[in-house]
Amino acid sequence: MALADITERLRAAERAAGRPEGSVTLIAVSKVQPAERVQAVLDQGHRVFGENYVQEAAGKWPAWRDHYGPLDLHMIGPLQTNKAKVAVDLFDAIHTLDRPSLAQKLASLGQARGSLPQLFVQVNTGEEPQKAGVLPADLSGFLRDCRAMDLSPVGLMCIPPEDQDSTPHFAMLARMAADHGLAGLSMGMSGDFEAAVAHGATHIRVGSAIFGARSYPAP
Ligand SMILES: *Cc1c(COP(=O)(O)O)cnc(C)c1O
């Protein structure tokens, strides 16, 4: 298991950026990983995990919560509106608020239940047509609409284009978050989390570098 290595690299990146140790939250992305690998990381004491699929997460995490105690679960995959209710009951944070219809659904769930997970707005910094996320030019209006619905996103999230240097995307996301007074920055994965920390990431999402390659297909 590479959890200790990744934690060590994260601490080094925090120090190199002049940031306090432990200021960046390491989300261990456990989607489609075999249960033994996830349990090994739980057994090492890690408690912050990320998942991409509501159904998969709902099938495994309640039992682990019962067994291991309090966990911090982050939804980092695209969220269908019809799965939003299950998602708000299961997750502590949702990183993929990316469209008005989902904002509306979350707002009404929030009104009914009195609380919501922490919300991050996903921004399509590369303006890729196939990728989810609010376009940079639409972010101000989207945040205004969210706030009008009583939603208070805590930060922004991005997934840079696979074939590009992530650094300009991290810099852009950090600038947009600062412009809008948002403290949270969910950015950086196995291949680029150190650069994300240098640009101010508060949450990094690391999967394969902790658990190994994902050998199972997505459900
Ligand atoms: C799968 C996934 C990750 C983790 O990717 P790795 O390259 O395995 O670290 C991070 N963020 C999102 C949104 C993902 O879907």
The ligand as an ORCA input file, in Angstrom:
! r2SCAN-3c Opt
* xyz 0 1
  C     -10.894      8.750    -10.645
  C     -10.792     10.170    -10.277
  C      -9.704     10.655     -9.536
  C      -8.512      9.812     -9.146
  O      -7.722      9.593    -10.264
  P      -6.256      8.934    -10.137
  O      -5.591      9.332    -11.398
  O      -6.467      7.468    -10.014
  O      -5.611      9.511     -8.947
  C      -9.707     11.983     -9.174
  N     -10.724     12.805     -9.500
  C     -11.782     12.379    -10.210
  C     -12.870     13.331    -10.534
  C     -11.848     11.058    -10.626
  O     -12.900     10.655    -11.345
*
